[in-house]
């Protein structure tokens, strides 16, 4: 009787399987051996629609060196999705491999915006991890990713609020404030509605999160925004007023809504910040053209103020003529007539009448002030702190000289002097104070941003 033998046939692994195994253990030498055997192995893998490429395997296993080597050979693999709808960066962040994820982002920062399953980008998956360093690094390198939304129109702030992750939310908000986003962009992002019509404030109110509600009220968000159920955040809290946290959230919202002075000041601050953002992000050509125009207007208005139409009275060469002396109108004489009417032939005084003088000097000084503010905005936003501050001080002194000349010397009489002093001079001084306040705010923000970058660099794993 013939004996039967069971022969186990060993099927050798395919090239793709060997590539995946090399990726799992991070063996770059094995990768190049496979390429030597089959030069188009990576191209064949790339042609497959949805699959776990060796880069997916390496990213999920945290094999940073192998992942970077593979991305250098075939960069397009970094944006491929597997059967589950995830890219390699998605998997690296899901598994918590921060070093691998950030190294991949250094290779290509746009990878953080690849849309995967349900429209989730890698940044959407990074938020629930709560890794502050990863979040701040991503926002610093690719600030636009915070505006990406899922298929449900949820931003990363919506997702953090839904997850009741207050720490992640606070990290995102601080990073957003320190980023290059404008005040208007931040406000639009906080007021953005998902498919249910809910803003971040609606979700925070639903989850009874006083810390998030308080941080949102520091911005000029729309407290009366309604969702798809026509409910505001206060309506949601009023329906659950007896639940824990609802009363505190409701108190915060009512206090913010009633504090109109604070909101008005916040609106002004946001408006100024938006102007500074526009000046900072202006192209170099536009910035140079703007400075040329403002400098020309500053020069023309200053010269016109010193040489008004019709000219000024000159000193009389006759020694016996008392009108040959220069009269400063801001300094009143003991003579009662000099307090009522200025000597019409005082040296340096304009020959114009009071009405003509005011009709000329007020628009002239207004044009100078407008160009002064615009020039200071551009300088503060684009130059270093020391240089911009020095130039703002110099322009302020120039403005002071112009006002002193117009108010105390060139005014034809005391009526025009009083009008210029009480109104025009006061407004100009107010503008100077505003500019110095803005400069101080910009300096403080730059200082805080610099400290934040230093701390961020020290936290690098």
QUIPEUR-V979387 format. One record per helix or strand of 3 or more residues. SS is the DSSP state (A for helix, B for strand). FROM is the first residue (numbers start at 1). LEN is the number of residues. Records with the same first field share a line. If there is no record, write none. Layout:
# QUIPEUR-V979387
SS: FROM-LEN  FROM-LEN
This chain:
# QUIPEUR-V979387
A: 15-11  28-10  41-7  54-8  64-10  75-5  88-7  98-10  109-5  117-3  122-6  132-10  143-5  156-7  166-13  183-8  200-7  210-8  233-7  246-13  260-21  284-23  322-3  336-5  354-29  385-25  414-45
